[in-house]
Amino acid sequence: MTTTTPLVDPRVIALAHYASRALLERVLARHGATFQQSVTLRLAAVADGPVERDRLVDGVVGALKIDASEAHSVVDGLIAAELLAPHEPSQVRITDAGRELYDRTSAETTPITARIYADIPTEDLAAAGRVLTLITERADAELTTLAE
């Protein structure tokens, strides 16, 4: 029997996403963090200093395709857990504890990611990146259309 490589379609993308997310969520669970918190904390961690809360919320909404109220709740939870802190006048900043959590979970997932991507040719990764970026752009455009 011959096996063929499937074309990229919504199912293939979803299977790759959920397999990768399950690995990340297992790492996060060991540290008492959720996927939504991880995405939010990452945006704060890679920012160059304090970030406007509304900009952070917009980034979370864009990344996770959730309502702004839900993103605000995630930010509030991270503030309550002292992983983010309010900063004057309408900004938030990552705390030392938040930075430590981000750094620790990133360090734990880096070798997993390296194993997953090992031996995939650069040109294949580039092609996949172009295709997935285009699919994301088109899906985002469709979401905008549906919201109108």
N, C-alpha and C positions, 0 to 999 in steps of 0.2 A: 504494500500500500504506500502511495506517495502522499506526503504531507505538503500542503502549500501554505505559504505565509499569507495570513489574512490581510485584506486591505484595511487601512485605517477607517474605522467607522465609530459611531457613538459607543457601541459595546466595547470595542477594543480600548478606546480611550478611557472609558469608565473602569474597566478591569485594571488597567495600569494605575489609574488614579487611586482606586480603593485599595489595591495591594500595597502601594507605597504609603498611603495614609494610614493603613492598619499598622505598618511597621512604626511610623512616627508616633501614632497614638499609644502604642505599647511603651515606647520610651517615655513619652509625656506622662503616662499614668503612673510610672514609677516615681515621678516627681510631683504628683498631684495636680498636673496641669491638663487642660483640654486643648483640642486642636484650635478652636477659636481663640483661646488665650495665647497660644503659640504664635499664630498669625499676627495678632495684635502686638504682642511683645516684640516680635521680629521687626515690625515697622518702626517701633519706638527705638529699638536697639541700633538699627542701621541709620537712623536719623542723625544729623550732625547737631546734637544738642536737643534742647526741649522742642517739642512739636505742638503746633496748634491742635487742640483737642478735636475740632471739627475736621481738620485735615487728616488726623489719625483715623477718625470714624469713617471719613470718605474712603480712605485706603482699605479699611476692613470691609466696608460695603462692596467696594470694587473687587476685592480679592475673593470674598466669600459669597457674594450675591445675596446678602441678608439685608434686612431693614435697618435703617439708621438707629432705631430705638434698640434693637438687639445689639448692635455694635456699641452703643453707649453703655448698655448693661455689661458688656464684656469689659470695657474700659473701667467702669465703676467697680467691677469685681477685682480687677487687677490693682486698682487703687486701694480697695479694702484689704487685699492681701499684701499690701505694701510692696508690690512689684513695680508699680508706677506711682508717681506722686504728682499732685497738682503743682503747677509752676505759674508764676505771675504772668499776665493777668488771666489768660484763658488757655494756657498751655499745660502739657503734662511732660514729665521726664521719666526715664527709666531709673529705678533706684539701684543701689548696689546689689540688693537681693534679686531684683529683676535681671540685671546684667549677669549675675552668677547663674541663675536658672537658664537664661538664654545660652550662655557660653557652655554650660554643662550638657544641655540637651543637644546643642549643635555638635559638640565633641563626640557625643554618643552616636549620633546619626551619620556623621561623616564617613566612618569606615563602612557602614551599611550601604550608604549611597555609592561609595567607591566599588564595592563588590557588585552591586547591581549594574553599574555602568561599565564595569571592566570589560575590555576587549570589544566594545562596540566601536566600530570605526568612526572617526571624527566626521567624515562626510555623511554617514548615516545619521549621526546626532544632529548635524547641521540641517539636513533635509527634514528630519522630524521636528526640529525647532521651528523651521519656516512654516511647515504645514500646521503645527499646533498653534502657532501665533496667528496665522490666518483664520483658523477655525475659531479661536477666541475672539478675534476682532469681529467676525461675522456674527457670532452668537451674542456678543455685547450689543451689536447694532440691532439685532432682533429683539433683545430685551428692551432696548430703548423704544423701539417701535411699539412693542406690546404695552409699554407703560404710558404711551400717549393716549 
